[in-house]
Amino acid sequence: MAKILFIIVLLLVTPDAFSQKAGKNTSSLNSCMGGINIFEDGDFQLQFTGKKSNDNAVDAYPSLSRINSENYIWISYIAPIDGDLTFTASKKSGFVQMVIFEEEQKDICGEISQGIAEIKRLHIGKESSIVGLDYHVDGGIMYSLPMKEGRKYQLLFATESESKDKLYLQWRFVSGGKSEPESQIIDRRTDDFAPTFKIIVRDKETNEPIIASLSIEGNKSIAGMYIGSDFMFNIDRNSKLTIKCDAEGYFLNDLEEEASPFEDQEITLDLERVSAGRSMKIEEIEFVPGTSKITLASEPKLRRLKDFLALNSSLDVEIQGHVFAIGDNSFAAQKVSEARAKRVMKYLIDNGIDKHRLTAVGHGNTRPIYAEPKFFYEEQANRRVEVVVK
């Protein structure tokens, strides 16, 4: 069977291991804090967990007492420009309920739990298997939602208790009543004579520009979400930037980059199409040395993997553990590799991915990328988890 291969590089470090208190899992897609991030238009397949959320996020709203709190999916979205949100969310049978909240300050989930986030759209009836927003109202379809650039919204979908049905989401953001133009260049420079920090997004095979969603953190002057293929900024200070790139039909690409205000810099983000036999590397998944305990610093990377799987619920995956060890494969190396694969799988299950989509195996040190590593980074490359999409 054709397979898609993801490579997750594991670093051995000593910070506190990642753990979640029982009943307080805030990264699950059925909790507000664990909401799936949508960055761009597309057709997505999500899946209800069939489990009750523990965060009781909407209890502060008496008007939401009829929402079935036994089975949620949360989605998070930031408007890329001024425009209207339209979408449909449907199941093959049963009902779908919908609530859309708008952030007031800078903590939308906290505002929802306090009952101060504004409800922008609400459908709590149980007569329809399709809800959404459009310019034409019908049944569970309500009026499109005008949005301002940079505003954050949290969407809640609910369905029958214990249902693990798929939710088919068709997501379209419209600018000025027309489809958003595929603008290539985003120029946010304020001084044409100052050094330019440039990011370009390209197809890895063809080198053609790709319209992608780009998220930047680490410098307030340029932090935000942008859509385009070529991005230009002025940097006001030395910064360590976290850059996240998403494009429909491509593997995600994240990196950290040092940016300087004193020289021109250009970064190329090469994206690979999602297809059989291709691989993606997600760095900085960290374990406590000699154990399967995942460090707290690794959660953002695992959450990105969770979001990818949540938005592609038709994919079944095998999680393969690998360790670095000198000599023949030992019993200890084999068990550690198995335990790490199972720990990654447990994280995904605990955070809303259907366990029937996941399997875990360990290969010890039998499949190194570098048979005779000479450098530290080569040892790190051998110490990894591979997620194989069947």
C-alpha positions in Angstrom: 0.0 0.0 0.0 1.2 3.5 -0.9 2.4 5.4 2.2 3.2 9.0 3.1 6.1 9.4 5.5 6.5 12.0 8.2 9.8 12.3 10.1 9.7 13.7 13.5 13.2 14.5 14.9 13.5 13.8 18.7 16.0 15.8 20.8 17.1 14.5 24.2 16.9 17.2 26.8 16.3 17.6 30.5 13.4 20.0 31.1 10.3 18.9 32.9 8.4 16.2 31.1 5.1 17.2 29.5 2.2 16.0 31.5 -1.5 16.7 31.6 -3.7 16.7 34.7 -6.5 14.3 34.6 -9.7 16.0 33.5 -7.8 19.2 32.5 -6.7 18.3 29.0 -6.6 21.7 27.3 -5.1 20.6 24.0 -7.9 18.3 22.9 -9.9 19.4 19.9 -13.1 19.1 22.1 -11.8 21.9 24.4 -11.6 25.6 23.6 -7.9 25.8 24.1 -7.3 22.8 21.9 -9.3 24.3 19.0 -8.1 23.4 15.5 -6.5 26.3 13.8 -7.7 27.1 10.2 -5.4 29.3 8.2 -6.8 29.3 4.7 -9.7 28.3 2.5 -10.2 24.6 1.8 -12.3 21.5 2.2 -11.6 19.6 5.4 -12.7 16.4 7.1 -12.9 16.7 10.9 -14.1 14.0 13.3 -16.0 14.3 16.6 -14.3 12.6 19.5 -17.4 11.1 21.1 -16.1 12.4 24.4 -17.4 15.1 26.8 -15.1 18.1 27.2 -13.9 18.9 30.7 -13.5 22.7 30.3 -17.2 23.6 30.7 -16.4 26.6 28.5 -19.9 27.8 27.6 -21.6 27.3 31.0 -21.5 31.1 31.6 -24.1 31.5 28.7 -27.7 30.7 29.7 -28.7 30.9 26.0 -26.4 27.9 25.3 -28.1 25.5 27.7 -29.5 23.5 24.8 -26.1 23.0 23.2 -25.1 19.3 23.6 -22.0 19.6 25.9 -21.3 15.9 25.5 -19.6 16.1 22.1 -17.7 19.2 20.8 -15.3 20.3 18.1 -13.7 23.7 18.4 -12.1 25.8 15.6 -10.0 28.9 15.9 -9.7 31.4 13.0 -8.1 34.9 12.5 -9.4 37.0 9.7 -6.5 37.6 7.2 -8.1 40.8 5.8 -11.4 42.6 6.0 -14.1 40.4 4.5 -16.9 37.9 5.0 -16.7 34.4 6.4 -18.8 31.7 4.6 -18.7 28.0 5.2 -20.8 24.8 5.5 -20.3 22.2 8.1 -22.2 19.0 7.5 -22.7 15.4 8.6 -24.2 12.5 6.7 -26.9 12.1 9.3 -27.9 13.5 12.7 -27.7 17.1 13.9 -25.1 19.8 14.0 -25.2 22.8 16.4 -23.1 25.9 15.9 -21.9 28.9 18.0 -19.5 31.6 16.8 -17.7 33.8 19.3 -15.6 36.9 18.7 -12.6 37.8 20.8 -12.9 41.1 22.8 -9.3 41.4 24.1 -6.5 38.8 23.8 -7.8 35.7 25.5 -10.9 34.3 23.7 -11.2 31.1 25.6 -10.9 33.0 28.9 -13.5 35.4 27.7 -15.9 32.6 26.7 -15.5 30.9 30.1 -16.4 34.3 31.8 -19.3 34.8 29.5 -18.0 38.1 28.0 -17.1 37.0 24.5 -19.8 38.2 22.1 -21.8 35.5 20.3 -21.9 36.5 16.6 -23.9 33.6 15.2 -25.9 30.8 16.9 -27.8 27.7 15.7 -28.9 25.5 18.5 -31.7 23.5 16.7 -31.4 19.8 16.2 -33.3 19.5 13.0 -30.4 20.0 10.5 -27.3 18.0 9.6 -25.8 21.0 7.9 -25.0 24.4 9.4 -22.9 27.4 8.1 -22.8 30.9 6.8 -23.7 32.2 3.4 -25.3 35.1 1.6 -28.5 33.1 1.2 -30.2 31.9 4.4 -31.7 28.5 4.5 -32.3 26.1 7.5 -29.1 25.8 9.4 -27.3 28.2 7.0 -27.2 31.8 8.5 -26.0 35.1 7.1 -22.3 35.4 6.3 -20.2 37.0 9.1 -18.4 40.3 8.4 -14.9 40.2 9.9 -12.1 42.8 10.5 -8.5 42.0 9.7 -6.7 40.4 12.7 -9.8 39.7 14.7 -10.0 36.2 16.2 -13.0 34.0 16.3 -13.8 30.7 18.0 -16.3 28.3 16.5 -18.1 25.6 18.4 -19.8 22.6 16.7 -21.8 20.0 18.7 -23.5 16.8 17.8 -25.0 13.6 19.4 -23.3 12.2 22.5 -20.7 9.5 21.8 -21.0 10.1 18.0 -17.6 9.8 16.1 -19.1 11.0 12.9 -17.0 13.0 10.4 -17.8 16.7 10.0 -17.3 17.9 6.4 -16.2 21.5 6.3 -16.1 23.7 3.3 -14.4 26.9 4.3 -14.4 30.1 2.2 -13.3 33.6 3.2 -14.7 36.3 0.8 -13.3 39.9 0.5 -15.7 42.7 -0.6 -18.4 40.2 -1.7 -15.9 38.6 -4.2 -13.4 35.9 -3.9 -10.2 37.1 -2.4 -7.6 37.9 -5.1 -4.5 35.6 -5.2 -2.1 38.5 -4.4 1.5 37.3 -4.7 3.5 40.0 -2.9 2.9 41.3 0.7 5.1 44.3 1.3 4.9 45.5 4.9 8.1 47.6 4.7 7.9 51.1 6.1 11.4 52.2 4.9 12.5 51.2 1.4 16.1 52.1 2.2 16.4 49.9 5.3 17.5 46.3 5.1 14.7 43.9 3.9 13.7 40.6 5.6 12.1 38.6 2.8 10.2 35.3 2.9 9.2 33.5 -0.3 7.1 30.3 -0.5 7.8 27.9 -3.4 6.8 24.5 -4.7 9.8 22.3 -3.9 9.6 20.5 -7.2 8.6 23.2 -9.7 9.9 26.3 -7.8 6.6 28.0 -8.6 5.2 30.5 -6.1 2.6 29.1 -3.7 -0.2 31.2 -2.1 0.2 30.2 1.5 -0.8 31.3 5.0 2.2 32.6 7.0 2.2 33.1 10.7 5.1 35.0 12.4 5.9 35.3 16.1 8.8 36.7 18.0 8.8 40.4 16.9 5.8 42.6 17.7 6.5 44.9 14.7 5.8 42.1 12.2 3.9 39.5 14.2 0.7 38.3 12.6 -0.8 36.2 9.9 -0.4 36.9 6.2 -1.5 35.3 3.0 0.6 35.5 -0.2 3.7 34.0 -1.8 6.4 36.7 -1.3 6.6 38.7 2.0 8.8 41.7 2.7 9.4 43.3 6.1 11.7 45.7 8.0 13.1 44.3 11.2 13.5 46.8 14.1 15.7 44.7 16.3 17.5 41.4 16.5 14.9 38.7 16.8 14.4 35.0 16.9 11.3 34.4 14.7 9.0 31.4 14.7 7.5 31.1 11.2 4.6 28.7 10.4 3.5 28.1 6.8 0.4 26.3 5.6 -0.9 25.8 2.1 -3.8 23.6 0.9 -2.5 20.4 -0.6 1.0 20.7 0.9 2.8 19.5 4.0 3.1 22.2 6.7 6.5 23.8 7.1 7.7 25.5 10.4 11.1 27.0 11.3 12.9 29.3 13.6 15.1 32.0 12.1 17.4 34.7 13.5 16.5 38.1 11.9 18.7 41.1 11.9 17.9 44.8 11.3 21.4 45.4 9.8 21.4 43.3 6.7 19.1 42.0 3.9 17.9 38.4 4.4 15.9 36.0 2.3 14.3 32.8 3.4 12.8 30.3 1.0 10.1 28.0 2.4 9.9 24.9 0.1 6.6 23.1 0.4 6.1 19.5 -0.7 2.7 18.3 -2.0 0.9 15.7 0.0 1.3 12.5 -2.0 2.5 8.9 -1.6 6.1 8.4 -0.6 6.9 12.0 0.4 8.2 13.0 3.8 8.0 16.0 6.2 10.4 16.8 9.1 9.0 18.2 12.3 11.9 19.2 14.5 12.3 19.7 18.3 10.1 16.9 19.6 12.0 16.3 22.8 12.2 13.5 25.3 13.8 13.2 28.7 17.0 11.2 28.1 16.6 7.4 28.3 12.8 7.7 28.8 9.6 8.1 26.8 8.5 11.2 28.7 7.7 14.1 26.3 8.9 17.5 27.5 6.5 20.5 27.8 8.5 22.4 25.1 7.4 19.8 22.6 3.7 20.4 22.9 3.5 23.1 20.1 5.0 20.6 17.6 2.7 17.8 18.7 -0.3 20.1 18.5 0.6 21.0 14.9 0.7 17.3 14.1 -2.7 16.9 15.9 -4.2 19.7 13.9 -2.9 18.2 10.6 -4.5 14.8 11.4 -7.7 16.5 12.7 -8.1 18.3 9.4 -7.4 15.1 7.4 -9.5 12.6 9.2 -9.5 10.2 6.3 -5.8 9.4 7.0 -4.8 6.3 9.1 -1.3 6.4 10.4 1.4 4.2 11.9 3.8 5.8 14.4 7.2 4.3 14.3 9.8 4.8 17.1 13.6 4.9 16.5 16.5 5.4 18.9 20.2 6.1 18.5 22.5 3.5 20.0 25.9 2.1 19.2 26.2 -1.6 18.2 23.5 -4.1 17.7 19.9 -3.5 18.6 19.4 -4.1 22.3 16.3 -5.1 24.3 16.4 -1.7 26.1 16.7 0.2 22.8 13.8 -1.7 21.4 11.6 -1.0 24.4 12.4 2.7 24.5 11.6 3.1 20.8 8.2 1.3 21.3 7.4 3.4 24.4 8.2 6.7 22.6 6.0 5.7 19.7 3.2 4.8 22.1 3.6 8.0 24.0 3.2 10.1 20.8 0.1 8.0 19.9 -1.3 8.5 23.4 -0.9 12.3 23.1 -2.9 12.2 19.8 -5.6 10.0 21.3 -5.9 12.1 24.4 -6.3 15.2 22.3 -9.1 14.0 20.1 -7.6 11.8 17.3 -9.6 8.5 16.9 -7.5 5.6 18.3 -8.7 3.4 15.5 -6.7 5.6 13.0 -3.4 5.0 14.9 -1.0 2.2 15.5 2.5 2.3 17.1 5.6 0.2 16.6 9.3 0.4 17.7 12.3 -0.4 15.6 15.1 0.2 18.1 18.3 1.3 16.3 17.7 -1.0 13.3 16.9 1.7 10.8 19.3 4.6 11.2 19.4 7.4 8.7 23.2 7.6 9.3 24.7 4.1 9.7 27.9 5.6 11.2 27.1 9.0 12.5 30.1 11.4 12.9 28.4 14.5 14.1 25.9 15.3 16.8 23.2 16.3 14.3 23.5 12.9 12.6 22.9 11.1 16.0 19.9 13.3 16.5 18.6 12.4 13.0 18.7 8.7 14.0 16.8 9.5 17.2 13.3 10.1 15.8 9.7 9.1 15.4 8.3 8.4 11.9 4.6 8.8 11.2 3.6 6.7 8.2 0.3 7.6 6.6 -1.2 4.5 5.0 
